[in-house]
């Protein structure tokens, strides 16, 4: 399958979305870190969100293709 590599602008957007999602999740669950989260852990969480985003996009595309074939 052809994987799209995000361009610089898309990468910045993806990182911003990941930052927002992680911050939102922390707030919703009342997590207030007593210390700064290490950059390595932040990057790992961002990669997980990016992988999930890619999986969702692939699922949506498959659903669109399936709907196009049936109509």
C-alpha positions in Angstrom: 0.0 0.0 0.0 1.2 3.5 -0.8 2.0 5.4 2.4 1.9 9.1 2.3 4.8 10.9 4.0 3.6 14.2 5.5 5.1 17.3 4.1 6.6 20.0 6.4 3.4 21.9 6.6 1.3 18.8 7.2 3.8 17.5 9.8 3.5 20.8 11.7 -0.3 20.5 11.5 -0.1 16.9 12.7 2.1 17.8 15.6 -0.2 20.6 16.6 -3.2 18.3 16.5 -1.2 15.7 18.6 -0.2 18.4 21.1 -3.8 19.5 21.4 -5.2 16.0 21.8 -2.6 15.0 24.5 -3.3 18.3 26.4 -7.1 17.8 26.1 -6.8 14.2 27.4 -4.7 15.3 30.3 -7.2 18.0 31.2 -10.3 15.7 30.9 -8.7 13.2 33.2 -7.4 15.7 35.7 -3.8 14.9 35.1 -1.5 17.7 36.1 2.1 16.5 35.9 4.2 17.5 38.8 7.2 17.4 36.5 7.7 18.1 32.8 7.0 15.1 30.6 10.2 14.1 28.9 10.5 14.9 25.3 10.9 11.3 24.4 7.6 10.4 26.0 5.9 13.4 24.2 7.2 12.2 20.9 6.1 8.6 21.6 2.5 9.9 22.3 2.6 12.0 19.2 3.7 9.0 17.0 0.9 7.0 18.5 -1.7 9.6 17.6 -0.2 9.9 14.1 -0.5 6.1 13.6 -4.0 6.2 14.8 -4.8 9.1 12.5 -3.4 7.2 9.6 -5.4 4.1 10.4 -8.6 6.1 10.6 -7.8 7.8 7.3 -7.2 4.4 5.7 -10.5 3.0 7.1 -12.4 6.0 5.8 -10.9 5.6 2.3 -11.7 1.9 2.3 -15.3 2.7 3.3 -15.5 5.3 0.5 -14.2 2.8 -2.1 -16.7 0.2 -0.9 -19.6 2.6 -1.1 -18.5 3.7 -4.6 -18.4 0.1 -5.8 -21.9 -0.6 -4.5 -23.5 2.5 -6.1 
